[in-house]
Amino acid sequence: MYLELSERDRSLLAGDLGEAQQLAMELLIAVGEADGAHHLIDIEAAHIDGCSYHGQAGVDFARELVEGGGEVQVPTTLNVSSIDLLHPDLYKGDPALAESAKGLMDLYVALGCSPTWTCAPYQLHDRPSFGQQIAWGESNAIVFANSVLGARTNRYGDFMDICCALTGRAPYAGLHTDAGRLATTQFNVVLPDSILDDDLAYPLLGHVLGQLAGNRVSVITGLDERADEDRLKALGAAAASSGAVAMFHAVGVTPEAATLSEALGDTPAHHVVELSLDALRDARRELTTAIGRLGAVSVGTPHMSLEELGSLAVLVDGRKATVPFYVSTSRDVLSEAETAGVMTPIEAFGVIVVADTCTYITPIMGDIEGDVMTNSAKWAYYAPANLGVSVVIGSLADCVESAVTGSAVTTGEW
C-alpha cells in the first residue's frame, strides 16, 4: 500500500526543507503504510517521549535531527526526562549518565520543543481541545488526551513522536479516525457508592481494565460525576501500564460517550465484563508486594495536579513525616502551587519535591530500607522491577497516615 502524498509531503520527502524533515517524512511514510493509512493529516500539537535517556541511540538520533536543521512545525511539549533540573542534587546515579541525559534534553530543546518536562501535558494551560488532531507520546498522556479531552492521537513511541512534530503530519489511521475510536469492549462497574467516593478505586479499576482490554477501546458504565479529571488520570495511567489502552469511554462522563450506544457506534459490544468489588480487591493484592516495614512513600505518578497538591496540603497540615515522602509534579504546577501558598504545609511536612522526572524511572530514592507506599497503580506496576522495591498501594490519605506513623496504614472497604 502506498500513501497519497500532498505537494508539501513530497517537498519534505525530497529534502527541500532540510535533511531532518526528509528523514522524518521517510519514517512517517513507512509507519503509515504499515498501519494501513491512505494519507497523512495535519496535526496541531505534539508531545515527545523520546527526550528521556535510555541509551546512546536516542542521543545519536536527536543529534542527527539537530545537525540536519530540524525544527518542530507545531507547538511541541516534552515529557519527563531522566534528571530533575530544578533539584539536581536529588540524582543518585552515575554522573556520566546524568550528563548524557542532560545532553539529550538540550538537543530536543534545540529542535524547538518547549522544556515542560512533564508526563501530564494535559495539566498545562494550553492543552488540546476536543477533536484536535495531535501526536502525543507517553502512555498516560495519550489515554487522557483521547478519553478525557476528546483530542485524537495514536500511541506514538520514541522517535515517531518527533517525526510528527518535525513535519506537522501524522498517518490517518487508528484513533485519528472516527471508526477507530468506537468501543468494542464493555465494562459494567458495579460498586457501592462508598467505593466510588474513594480515590483508590480508580487506579485499581484502571489496572483491571488494562489487563482485560489489552489495546482495545472500551466503554465503562457505572461511573458518574465523581470520576473527575484526576481520578480519570489515575484510571487511564493504570490501564496504559497493565495493558496497552490508548482510549476508553465512560458513559455520561467522557466527551464521546453521552450514551452507551454512542460509544459503541450503535453496535453491540464484542465482550461484556462486570467489574465488582472483588475484582478491585484482587487488583490491590496484585499490586501490593510488601514484605515488611515501611521505608518511603512516593506519590505523583503521573505528575500531581494543582488540585491534588491542594488535597495533600490539607492532609499534611501541622503534621510531620517520619519516613522519606516523595512528591512528583511538573515545574509549571509547582510554580503555581508555590505562588498560591499550597507548598508551605507540604514542605513543612518534610516532603521531597521531584520535578522534571519521576521516582520510578531515575535513581532519586536511593537505597530504601523497607517497602514503598504509593497511591499510583502505575508506580506500583513498574517500580518493583525498575527499582527492586516492594510496594504497598493505598489512597493519598493512607500514604500520609503511613508516613506519619512509620508503618503502612490502609483503610476503606478493601
C-alpha positions as CSV (number, residue, x, y, z in Angstrom):
1,M,0.0,0.0,0.0
2,Y,1.2,3.5,-0.8
3,L,0.2,6.7,0.9
4,E,-1.2,9.6,-1.1
5,L,1.2,12.5,-0.5
6,S,0.3,16.2,-0.7
7,E,2.6,18.6,-2.5
8,R,4.1,19.6,0.8
9,D,4.7,16.0,1.8
10,R,6.6,15.4,-1.4
11,S,8.6,18.5,-0.8
12,L,9.6,17.3,2.6
13,L,10.4,13.9,1.2
14,A,12.6,15.5,-1.4
15,G,14.6,17.3,1.3
16,D,13.5,20.8,0.3
17,L,13.0,21.7,3.9
18,G,16.2,20.0,5.2
19,E,17.7,16.6,6.0
20,A,15.9,16.3,9.3
21,Q,12.5,16.8,7.9
22,Q,13.3,14.5,5.0
23,L,14.3,11.7,7.4
24,A,11.2,12.3,9.5
25,M,8.9,12.1,6.4
26,E,10.6,8.8,5.3
27,L,9.9,7.3,8.7
28,L,6.3,8.6,8.8
29,I,5.6,7.1,5.4
30,A,7.0,3.7,6.4
31,V,4.9,3.6,9.6
32,G,1.8,5.0,7.9
33,E,1.9,2.2,5.2
34,A,2.4,-0.4,7.9
35,D,-0.6,1.0,9.7
36,G,-2.8,0.9,6.6
37,A,-3.2,4.6,6.3
38,H,-4.1,6.1,2.9
39,H,-2.8,9.6,3.6
40,L,-1.3,11.9,6.2
41,I,-3.1,14.6,8.1
42,D,-2.1,17.8,9.7
43,I,-1.6,17.8,13.4
44,E,-1.9,20.8,15.7
45,A,0.4,19.8,18.6
46,A,2.9,17.1,19.7
47,H,4.3,15.7,23.0
48,I,7.6,14.0,22.9
49,D,8.5,10.9,25.0
50,G,11.9,10.3,23.3
51,C,13.6,13.0,25.4
52,S,14.1,10.5,28.3
53,Y,17.5,8.9,28.2
54,H,17.6,5.2,27.5
55,G,20.9,4.9,25.8
56,Q,23.2,6.4,23.2
57,A,20.9,5.6,20.3
58,G,18.4,8.2,21.4
59,V,21.2,10.8,21.7
60,D,22.5,9.9,18.2
61,F,19.1,10.2,16.6
62,A,18.3,13.5,18.2
63,R,21.7,14.9,17.3
64,E,21.2,13.8,13.7
65,L,17.9,15.8,13.6
66,V,19.6,18.9,15.1
67,E,22.5,18.7,12.7
68,G,20.1,18.2,9.8
69,G,18.4,21.5,10.6
70,G,15.4,20.1,12.3
71,E,12.7,22.4,13.7
72,V,9.3,21.4,15.0
73,Q,6.4,22.7,12.9
74,V,3.7,22.6,15.7
75,P,3.7,23.5,19.4
76,T,5.6,20.6,21.0
77,T,6.0,19.8,24.7
78,L,8.5,17.5,26.3
79,N,7.9,14.5,28.6
80,V,9.7,13.8,31.8
81,S,13.5,13.2,31.4
82,S,16.0,11.3,33.4
83,I,17.1,14.1,35.7
84,D,15.4,16.9,37.7
85,L,16.9,20.2,36.5
86,L,15.3,22.1,39.3
87,H,16.7,19.8,42.0
88,P,19.9,18.3,40.5
89,D,21.2,17.2,43.9
90,L,18.4,14.6,44.2
91,Y,20.1,12.5,41.5
92,K,22.0,9.5,43.0
93,G,23.1,7.7,39.8
94,D,26.1,7.6,37.5
95,P,27.3,11.2,36.8
96,A,28.1,10.2,33.2
97,L,24.6,9.0,32.6
98,A,23.2,12.3,34.0
99,E,25.5,14.2,31.7
100,S,24.2,12.2,28.7
101,A,20.6,12.7,29.9
102,K,21.2,16.5,30.1
103,G,22.7,16.5,26.6
104,L,19.6,14.7,25.2
105,M,17.3,17.2,26.9
106,D,19.3,20.1,25.3
107,L,19.0,18.5,21.8
108,Y,15.3,18.4,22.0
109,V,15.1,22.0,23.1
110,A,17.3,22.9,20.2
111,L,14.7,21.4,17.9
112,G,12.2,24.0,19.2
113,C,10.4,21.9,21.8
114,S,9.1,23.6,25.0
115,P,11.1,22.4,28.1
116,T,8.0,21.4,30.0
117,W,9.4,18.1,31.3
118,T,6.1,16.6,32.4
119,C,4.2,13.4,31.8
120,A,1.0,15.3,32.3
121,P,0.9,17.9,29.5
122,Y,-2.9,17.9,29.8
123,Q,-2.3,19.9,33.0
124,L,-0.7,22.8,31.1
125,H,-2.9,25.8,30.3
126,D,-2.5,25.4,26.6
127,R,-3.8,21.8,26.2
128,P,-5.5,20.2,23.2
129,S,-9.2,20.7,22.7
130,F,-12.0,18.4,21.6
131,G,-11.5,17.0,18.1
132,Q,-7.9,18.3,17.6
133,Q,-5.5,16.0,15.8
134,I,-2.3,15.7,17.7
135,A,0.7,13.3,18.0
136,W,1.5,12.5,21.6
137,G,3.9,10.1,23.2
138,E,3.8,8.9,26.9
139,S,1.2,6.3,27.5
140,N,-0.8,8.1,30.3
141,A,-0.9,11.3,28.3
142,I,-2.2,9.5,25.2
143,V,-5.1,7.8,27.0
144,F,-6.0,11.1,28.8
145,A,-5.9,13.1,25.6
146,N,-8.1,10.7,23.7
147,S,-10.5,9.8,26.5
148,V,-10.9,12.8,28.7
149,L,-10.1,15.7,26.3
150,G,-11.5,14.1,23.2
151,A,-8.4,15.1,21.2
152,R,-7.1,12.5,18.7
153,T,-3.8,10.7,18.8
154,N,-2.4,7.2,18.3
155,R,0.2,5.7,20.6
156,Y,3.3,7.4,19.3
157,G,6.5,5.9,20.7
158,D,10.0,7.3,20.8
159,F,11.2,8.8,17.5
160,M,7.8,8.7,15.8
161,D,6.6,11.5,18.0
162,I,9.3,13.8,17.0
163,C,8.9,12.8,13.3
164,C,5.3,14.0,13.5
165,A,6.4,17.2,15.2
166,L,9.1,18.0,12.6
167,T,6.7,17.5,9.7
168,G,3.4,18.6,11.3
169,R,1.9,15.4,9.9
170,A,0.7,12.0,11.1
171,P,-0.7,8.9,9.4
172,Y,-4.5,9.0,9.2
173,A,-5.3,5.7,10.9
174,G,-6.4,4.2,14.2
175,L,-7.6,6.7,16.8
176,H,-7.3,9.6,14.4
177,T,-10.3,8.2,12.6
178,D,-14.0,8.1,13.7
179,A,-14.2,4.3,13.3
180,G,-11.0,3.7,15.3
181,R,-12.4,5.4,18.4
182,L,-15.5,3.2,18.8
183,A,-15.6,0.9,21.7
184,T,-15.7,-2.9,21.2
185,T,-15.5,-4.0,24.8
186,Q,-17.9,-3.0,27.6
187,F,-17.2,-2.9,31.3
188,N,-20.1,-2.6,33.7
189,V,-18.9,-1.2,37.0
190,V,-21.0,-2.5,39.9
191,L,-19.5,-0.9,43.0
192,P,-21.0,0.6,46.3
193,D,-21.3,4.4,46.4
194,S,-18.7,4.4,49.2
195,I,-16.1,2.8,46.9
196,L,-16.8,5.3,44.1
197,D,-16.1,8.0,46.7
198,D,-12.7,6.5,47.3
199,D,-9.7,7.8,45.2
200,L,-8.1,4.4,45.3
201,A,-10.9,2.7,43.3
202,Y,-9.9,4.5,40.1
203,P,-6.3,3.3,39.7
204,L,-7.4,-0.2,40.7
205,L,-10.2,-0.1,38.2
206,G,-7.7,1.0,35.6
207,H,-5.3,-1.8,36.4
208,V,-8.1,-4.4,35.8
209,L,-9.2,-2.6,32.7
210,G,-5.8,-2.7,31.2
211,Q,-5.4,-6.4,31.9
212,L,-8.7,-7.3,30.2
213,A,-8.9,-4.7,27.4
214,G,-5.3,-5.0,26.1
215,N,-5.1,-2.5,23.3
216,R,-8.9,-2.4,22.6
217,V,-11.1,0.7,23.0
218,S,-13.5,0.0,25.8
219,V,-16.6,1.7,27.3
220,I,-17.3,1.8,31.1
221,T,-20.7,2.1,32.6
222,G,-21.5,2.8,36.2
223,L,-19.2,5.8,36.8
224,D,-20.6,9.3,37.4
225,E,-19.5,12.9,38.1
226,R,-17.3,11.7,40.9
227,A,-14.9,10.5,38.2
228,D,-13.2,13.9,37.9
229,E,-10.0,14.6,35.8
230,D,-7.6,13.4,38.5
231,R,-9.4,10.2,39.0
232,L,-9.7,9.6,35.3
233,K,-6.0,10.4,35.0
234,A,-5.2,7.6,37.6
235,L,-7.5,5.2,35.8
236,G,-6.1,5.8,32.4
237,A,-2.4,5.7,33.6
238,A,-3.0,2.3,35.2
239,A,-4.8,0.9,32.1
240,A,-2.0,2.0,29.9
241,S,0.5,0.3,32.1
242,S,-1.1,-3.1,32.8
243,G,-2.4,-3.1,29.2
244,A,-1.9,-1.0,26.1
245,V,-5.0,1.1,26.5
246,A,-4.9,4.3,24.4
247,M,-8.6,5.2,24.9
248,F,-11.6,4.4,27.0
249,H,-15.1,5.9,27.2
250,A,-17.1,6.4,30.4
251,V,-20.8,6.7,29.7
252,G,-22.1,10.1,30.8
253,V,-18.6,11.2,31.9
254,T,-16.2,11.4,28.9
255,P,-17.0,13.6,25.8
256,E,-17.6,10.9,23.2
257,A,-19.9,8.8,25.4
258,A,-23.1,10.7,26.2
259,T,-24.8,7.3,25.8
260,L,-23.6,3.7,25.6
261,S,-24.9,3.5,22.1
262,E,-22.7,6.5,21.0
263,A,-19.6,4.9,22.5
264,L,-20.3,1.6,20.7
265,G,-21.4,3.2,17.4
266,D,-24.8,1.5,17.7
267,T,-23.1,-1.9,17.6
268,P,-23.3,-4.4,20.4
269,A,-20.0,-4.9,22.3
270,H,-17.9,-7.9,21.4
271,H,-17.2,-8.5,25.1
272,V,-19.1,-7.5,28.2
273,V,-17.5,-7.8,31.6
274,E,-18.9,-7.0,35.0
275,L,-16.4,-5.4,37.4
276,S,-17.3,-5.8,41.1
277,L,-15.5,-5.0,44.3
278,D,-13.8,-8.4,44.2
279,A,-12.0,-7.5,41.0
280,L,-10.6,-4.4,42.6
281,R,-9.6,-6.3,45.7
282,D,-7.7,-8.7,43.5
283,A,-6.0,-5.8,41.8
284,R,-4.9,-4.4,45.1
285,R,-3.4,-7.7,46.2
286,E,-1.6,-8.0,42.8
287,L,-0.1,-4.5,43.2
288,T,0.9,-4.9,46.9
289,T,4.2,-6.8,47.0
290,A,5.1,-5.7,50.6
291,I,7.4,-7.8,52.7
292,G,8.0,-5.8,55.8
293,R,8.3,-2.3,57.3
294,L,7.7,1.0,55.6
295,G,10.8,2.7,54.1
296,A,9.3,5.5,52.0
297,V,6.3,7.0,50.3
298,S,6.1,8.1,46.7
299,V,3.1,9.9,45.1
300,G,2.7,11.8,41.9
301,T,2.8,9.3,39.1
302,P,1.5,10.8,36.8
303,H,2.6,14.2,38.0
304,M,0.4,15.7,40.7
305,S,-2.0,18.4,39.6
306,L,-2.6,21.7,41.5
307,E,-5.8,20.2,42.9
308,E,-4.0,17.1,44.1
309,L,-1.3,19.2,45.8
310,G,-4.1,21.2,47.4
311,S,-5.6,18.0,48.8
312,L,-2.2,16.9,50.0
313,A,-1.6,20.2,51.8
314,V,-4.8,19.7,53.8
315,L,-3.9,16.2,54.8
316,V,-0.4,17.1,56.0
317,D,-1.1,20.4,57.6
318,G,0.5,20.6,61.0
319,R,2.0,17.1,60.8
320,K,5.4,15.5,60.2
321,A,6.6,12.7,58.1
322,T,8.7,10.0,59.8
323,V,9.9,8.4,56.5
324,P,11.0,9.9,53.2
325,F,8.0,11.2,51.4
326,Y,8.5,12.0,47.6
327,V,6.0,14.1,45.6
328,S,6.5,14.3,41.8
329,T,4.9,17.1,39.9
330,S,5.7,19.4,36.9
331,R,7.7,22.6,37.2
332,D,4.6,24.5,35.9
333,V,2.3,23.1,38.5
334,L,5.0,23.5,41.2
335,S,5.3,27.2,40.4
336,E,1.6,27.7,40.6
337,A,1.4,25.8,43.9
338,E,4.3,27.9,45.4
339,T,2.6,31.1,44.3
340,A,-0.7,30.0,45.8
341,G,1.0,29.1,49.1
342,V,0.0,25.4,48.7
343,M,3.6,24.2,49.1
344,T,4.0,25.7,52.6
345,P,2.4,23.0,54.6
346,I,3.7,20.3,52.2
347,E,7.3,21.4,52.7
348,A,6.8,21.7,56.5
349,F,5.6,18.1,56.5
350,G,9.0,17.1,55.1
351,V,8.2,16.3,51.5
352,I,10.9,15.8,49.0
353,V,9.6,17.5,45.8
354,V,10.7,16.0,42.5
355,A,10.1,17.8,39.1
356,D,11.1,17.1,35.5
357,T,11.2,13.3,36.1
358,C,9.6,10.5,38.2
359,T,11.0,8.4,41.1
360,Y,10.3,5.1,39.4
361,I,12.5,5.9,36.3
362,T,15.5,7.6,37.7
363,P,17.8,7.0,40.7
364,I,16.5,9.6,43.2
365,M,15.2,7.5,46.1
366,G,18.5,5.7,46.6
367,D,18.6,2.5,48.8
368,I,15.3,2.2,50.5
369,E,15.2,0.1,53.6
370,G,11.7,-1.3,53.6
371,D,8.6,-1.1,51.5
372,V,7.4,1.9,49.5
373,M,3.8,3.1,49.7
374,T,2.1,4.8,46.7
375,N,-1.3,5.8,45.6
376,S,-0.4,5.1,41.9
377,A,-1.2,1.8,40.2
378,K,1.3,2.8,37.5
379,W,4.1,3.3,40.1
380,A,3.2,0.1,41.8
381,Y,3.2,-1.8,38.5
382,Y,6.7,-0.6,37.3
383,A,8.7,0.1,40.5
384,P,9.3,-3.4,41.7
385,A,11.2,-4.3,38.5
386,N,12.7,-0.9,37.9
387,L,13.9,-0.2,41.4
388,G,13.9,-3.6,43.1
389,V,11.5,-2.4,45.8
390,S,8.4,-3.9,47.3
391,V,5.2,-1.8,47.3
392,V,2.0,-1.1,49.2
393,I,-0.8,0.7,47.4
394,G,-3.3,2.9,49.2
395,S,-5.1,6.2,48.9
396,L,-3.4,9.5,49.3
397,A,-4.8,9.7,52.8
398,D,-3.4,6.3,53.5
399,C,0.0,7.4,52.2
400,V,0.0,10.4,54.6
401,E,-1.1,8.4,57.6
402,S,1.6,5.8,56.8
403,A,4.3,8.4,56.6
404,V,3.3,9.9,59.9
405,T,3.1,6.6,61.8
406,G,6.1,5.0,60.0
407,S,4.1,1.8,59.1
408,A,1.7,1.0,56.3
409,V,-1.8,2.1,57.0
410,T,-4.7,1.1,54.7
411,T,-8.3,2.0,55.1
412,G,-11.5,1.6,53.2
413,E,-13.6,-1.4,52.3
414,W,-10.8,-3.4,50.8
